[in-house]
Amino acid sequence: MTNIRGRFSKPVDKLVMQYTASLPFDHRLYKQDIAGSIAHVKMLAKQGIISDEDAAKIVDGLESIRHEIEQGKFRFKPELEDIHMAVESRLMEKIGDVGRKLHTARSRNDQVVLDLRLFTREAISNTISGLKNFQRALLDLAEANKDVIIPGYTHLQVAQPVLLVHHLLAYFEMLQRDTARFNDCLKRVDVMPLGSGALAGVAYNIDREYLAKELGFSQISQNSLDAVSDRDFVLEYEAVASICMMHLSRLAEEIVLWSSAEFGFIELDDAYTTGSSIMPQKKNPDVAELARGKTGRVYGNLIALLTTMKGLPLAYNRDMQEDKLGFFDTVDTLISTLEVFTGMVGTLKVNAKNTRKAAERGYILATDLADYLVKKGEAFRTAHEIVGKLVNYASKKGKTFAQLSISEYKKFSPLFGEDLRSITVESSLAARNVIGGTARGQVKKALARARKILEKR
């Protein structure tokens, strides 16, 4: 067994062992830890620091340990505090004292940050894949409902009519920014720290460029103190994940509202809803609600690590062991939320009749009436005031715009004429014929653009 307590005259207290152990959660870094160790030992042999024969034994031993873990045959011993010691201890059991040479020219400080960078790199790849799948589900839903009109809202008050496609494409754009941020984060993750040692570098003729190539990194860390104490890349993933979860939470809120009887815009598939323990009629949007709740937890993980890091002097401090649990939770939460949202959005049904009724309700065409007056020569601010008074009048009379007579319109402006009857939900959509607008032609182009973006990735 690995023993790093040569300095001490007594064994560590059992409570201290339990309190300081990270093995219960960092065991999931086993793939990254073994991959880093294999590259490291190959480099040691290449540089003549250890023999090729010893390196081969160590590599074979590490490969067999990976197989044991993947087959569920590896016993994680609670007295071994982390995944690094667990693997190294088992290596010595398998190949004897040769295993003691593995840790030459390496510290757990640069070893753990390497593992974390390898893990984060994979997490980013999986996250971007999840984003792409969800974006595709949004586009599929949009194309299946390309003629559906819904009311657009500001302040959760009916504002102007928009196409459902246009609304869904807003989320596509949010997720596209998330994807760009994760890709940008990947640039800073892509830095190979091994060779930094505990804090000052190592006193061996190592080949860091070889290590970077073996492990697929394009850059090498330039300062050993910074390399072992840097957790910016974890913070950056958590920050981007927080923004992404915020976007998903906004959509979740709309799904909760839209699936209610009061809105009735959509119906969620039975597989993505739950029932009530007492009310048999209920069909609850629990997936969306939980996504809103889990967003707060992801925010908390970011704040927790920021708080942990804010007072740490250089270089490594044991406080940094607290980086992993919240980080793993964030990665798992975001990826699972993307997966379940992909299924939920891919199976929901849109009630086009209800959305159309809602889009024609009330005074949703008020802005169009103001624009009508402007086109007849009225100043916009004056037109805005006129239509505001018109809305107040119609509301008190209990009438819609369509129910008002032309003579009633003319009480507010002589510019109103019979041609105002041509103002409809459809004409309102068509009028927004600008890039980024909700006119059908513009939305069709935007949908095609979105498909091309996904095809390129």
N, C-alpha and C positions, 0 to 999 in steps of 0.2 A: 504494500500500500504506500502511496505517496505520503511523505511526511515533511511538512514545512515548518515544524515546531522545534527545530534544533536549538533555537534561541531560548526556549522556555523550559522551566524546571517542573512544570506540572501540566496535565492535559487541560484542554479548554472545558469550562463548565458546560454541563448538558444544556442548560437554559440558554447560555450564550450561543452554543452550537445551533440550537433551534432558531434563535432570534436572528442570527446572521446568515443562515443558509439561504441560498437563492436557487438551489437545485429543484425545489418543487415547481418553479416556473421557468427557469432558464434551461431546463432539459430540452425544451423545444428548439434550442440552438444546436442540437447535436450534429445536424448535417453540415452547418456552417463551420462548426468547431473542427470537425474531422476533415473537411475540405481544406481549411486553413492549415491544419497540422500536416496534411499530406504535402501540400505545396511547400511548407516550411522545411520539412525533412528532405525533400528532393533538392531544395536549394542548398541545404547544409552539405549534402553529398556532392553536389556540383562544385561547391566551393572548397571541397576537401576538408571540411570541418568535422565531418564524420565519414566513415567508410561507406562505399556503395552497398556492401553486404549488410551493414547495420541498417542503412536506410531502407533497403528492401524488406527486411524483417519488420521494421516499424510500419511501413506502408501496408504490408500484408495484415499486420495486427490491427491497424486502424480500419482497414476495409472489413475485416471480420467483425469488429465491434459495431460498425455501422449496420452490418447485416443482422447482428444480434438485436440491436435496438429496433430495427424495422420489422423483425420477426416477433417482437414482443418477448424475447428471451433474455434481455439485459436487465439485471437487477440494479436499480438505482439505490445505492446505500445512503441512508439518511445522514450518516456521519461524515460523508463527503459533501463539502459545502456548495459546490457548483458543478456545472456540466464539465468544465475543464478538468477539474480534479477527478471527476467520475470516470471520464474517458482515459485519462493518464493512468489512474490506478488500475483500471481493468487491463490496460495495455501491458503494464508490468506483470500482472498475473498471467497474461498469455505468453509473453516473450521474455520475461525475466528482466535482468538489469539493463539490457540493451534499451529498454523503454525509457530508462532514465535520461537517455541522450536527447530525447525529443524536445525537451524544453530549453536546450542550448540556444543562446542568442535570442531569447524571447522572454517576455514577461506576461503575466496574466493581464496587465494593463493594456498592452497593445493587442493581445490575443482577443480580449473581450470586445474591444472596439472594432476589430476586424470582423468578428462574428456578427456584431450588430449591423455593420455596414453591408455585409453579405445578405443578412436577413432583410434589411430595409430595401435593398436593391430588388430582391424577389417580391417583397410586399408591394412596392411601387408597380412592378410589372403586373401583378395580379389585380391590383386596384384599377389600373388603367384598362385592363381587360374587362373588369366588371363594369366600369363606366361605359365602355364601348357597347357592351351587351345591353345595358339599360338604355342608352341613347337609341340603339336600334329598335328596342321595344317601343319607345316613345314615337319614333318615326312610323313604325308599323301601325300603331294606334291612330296616328294622325292621318295616314293615307287611307285607312279603313273608314275614316269619318271626315273626309276632305270637304264635304258640303255642309257640315254642321256649324251653325252659328250659335254663339253664346253671348251673354252680356259680359262685357269687360267691366271691371270694378276699380274704383279708387276709394279708399277709406271703407271698403266693403259695402259701398253704395254703388248702385247701377250707374255706369258712366257712359260707355259707348259700345256698340256692337262690334264683336270681333269674330273671326273664324276660330274654331277650336284648334285647328292646325297651328294658327299663329300663336295661340296660348301655349301649346305644347312645345313649339319651337323656342319659346322663351326659356324653358327648362333645358332644352338641348344646348342653347348658348351658355347657360350657367355651367352645365357639365363640361362643355368644351373648355371653358376657362379653368375648371378644376383639373382637367386633363393636362392643360398647358402648365399649370402650376406643379403638378406631380412630375412632369417631364423636366421642368426646371430644377426641382428638388433633386432629381436623379443626377444632375450635373455635380452637385455638391456631395452626394453620397459616393460618387465614383472616384474615391480617393483611397489609396492603399496605405494603411497606417503601420503595418507590420515592419519591424526594424526600429521602431521608436523605443523599444524596451520599456522599462518602468516609467521613465520620464526623460532620459538624457541620451537616448540612442543605445547601441550595443557595441561592445568591444571586440567584435569579430568582423572578418572580411566577408560580409554578406552581400548578396546581389538583390537589391530591392526592385530593380527593373524586372528581373526574372520573376520575382514573386508577383508583381503587378500583372505581368503577362499571363502567368499560370492561373491567376484568380480572376482574370478578366477586367482589371481596372485600367483606366486610361491615364490616371494621374497617381502621383506619389506624394504623401504628406511632406511638407517642407520644414516643419518644426516639431520636434519630438514632444515638447511640453504641450503644445496645442493638440497634437494628434491623440494623445492618451486621455486628454481631459475634454475633448470636443464632443458635445452631444447636440450640436446645432442641427444636424441632419435628422435626428429623432424629433426635435422640437419642430422642425420645418414640416416633416410629415404630419405631425399632430396638428399643426396650424392649418395646413391645407385640408386635412381630413375634417377639421372643425368647420371650415368654410363649406366643404362639400356636404357635410351632414346638415348644415344650415339650409342649403338648397333643397335637400331631400325632405327636411322637416317642413319647409314651406309648401312643397307639393303634398306632403302628408296632410297638412292642415286643409288644403283644398279638397283632397280626397274625402276627408272626414265630413266637410261641409257638403260637398256635391253628392255624397251618398246618403245624406239625410233626407227624410220625407219632405222637409221644408224646401229643399232644392230639387231633389229627384233628377239630377243631371246624369248620374251614373249608377250602375249596379255592380257591386263587386262580386266576383266569383265566390261560390260557397267555400272553395278550398282556401280562400284568403280572408275569411271572416270567422267569427266565433259567436256562440250563443250566450244567453243569459242563464244564470242558475235558477232564476225565479220567473222570468218573463219569456214565455215560449215564442213570442213573435219577433224577438230581437235578432238582428243580424249586425253584429258590431264590427267596425273597421279597426280591429285591434292591431293589425300589422302597421297601419299608418300611425295609430296612436303610440305604439311602442317606439316607432322611429323618432317621433317627437321627443319621447322621454329619453331615449338612448343618446340623442344629440347632446343633452345636458351632461351626460356621463363622459362623452368624448371631449367636450369643453373642459370638464373637470380634470381629465388626464393631462391636457395641455397646461393648465394653470398649476397643477401639482408639480410637474417637472420644471416649469419656469421658476417656481418657488424654491424647489430643491437646488437648482443651479445658481441662483442669484447671489449666494454668499460664499461660493467655494473658491478658495485660493488655488493657484496652480500647484501640483498638477492633479493626479487622481486622488479622489477622496471616496471613502466607502459609501457616502451619501448617494453616489452615482449608481449604486446597485438598484436604487429605486426607479431607475429609468425604464426598466423592462416591463414590469407588470402592467402599468398603465398603457405603455406603448403597444404591447401585445393585444390588450383589450381594445384599443383604438383600431388597430389593423383588423382584428376579427369583427368588430362591430360594423365598421364601414363596409367591408367586403360582404358580410352577410346581409346587410341592409340593401346593398346594390343587387344582390342575388334575389332576395325576396321581392323587392320592388319590380325587378324585371318580370317575374312571374305574375305579380299582382296587376301591373299595368297591361301585360300581354293578354290577360283574360277578362278584364273589365268590359262592360257593355255601356254604351252611351245612349241615353234617351234623347234623341234628336228633337222629338215633339216638345218635350219639356224645356229643352234649352232654347228652342225657337220662341216658345211662349214667353219665356223669361226675357228674351232679347227684344221682344215687342212690347213689353210691359212698361207702364209709366211714361216717363219723359226722356227716354234714352236718346231721342233724336234732337234734343234741345240744341246741342252744338251745331248740328246740321242746319237748323232753322236760323241760328245766328250767322252761319256761313252764307246762307241764302240771302240774308239782308245785306251782308258785306258785298256780295256779287252784284247787288242792285244799287250799290253806291254808299251804303251806310258804313260809318266807322265801326271797327270791331267792338270797341268798348261800349259804344252806344247800342250796338246790336245785342251785345251780351246783356245789357241792362233791360232792353225791351223784352227779350225772351225770358229773362228772369221774372219779370212782371207777368208775362203770359203764363208761365208755369204756376205762379202763385194764384192767378185767376182761375186757371183750369182746375187746380187742386181744390180750391174752395168750392167750385161748381161740381166737383166729382166727375170731371170729364177727362178723356184722353185728348191728345192733339187731334186725332182723327175725328173725334166727336165734336170738335169746335167748328163753327161755321166760318166762312170767309169773312163775313161781316164782323164776327167777334175778333178775328185776327186783325182786321183793319182798325179796330179800336186802339191797337197798340202801335201800328205803323201802316201808313198808306202804301208802303212798298209790298205788303203781302198781297198775293194774287192767287188765282186758281192753280197756277203752276206749282205751288207749294205742295199740292197733293202728290207730286212725283217724288217727294222725299220719303224714302222707305229705308228699312234696314238694309236692303240690297244696295240702294244708291249710296247709303252711308259707307258701306264697305268699299264700294267701287271708287268713292271719292278719295280714299286714303291710298292713292296710287303713287306712293313714293318708296324708295328703297327702305326696307324695314317696316313698311306699313302693312295693313291687313287686307288690302285689295287682293282679290283672288289671283290675279296674275303675278303679283309680287310674292304672295305666299307660295305659289307653285314653284317659282324660281328659288325661293328660300329652302323649300323642301328638297329640291334637286341638289342644291348646294350642300345641304346637310348630308345627303347620301354620299356625295363625292368625298366629303371630309372623312366619313367613316371608311370608305373604300381605300383611301390613301394610308390609313393608319395600320 
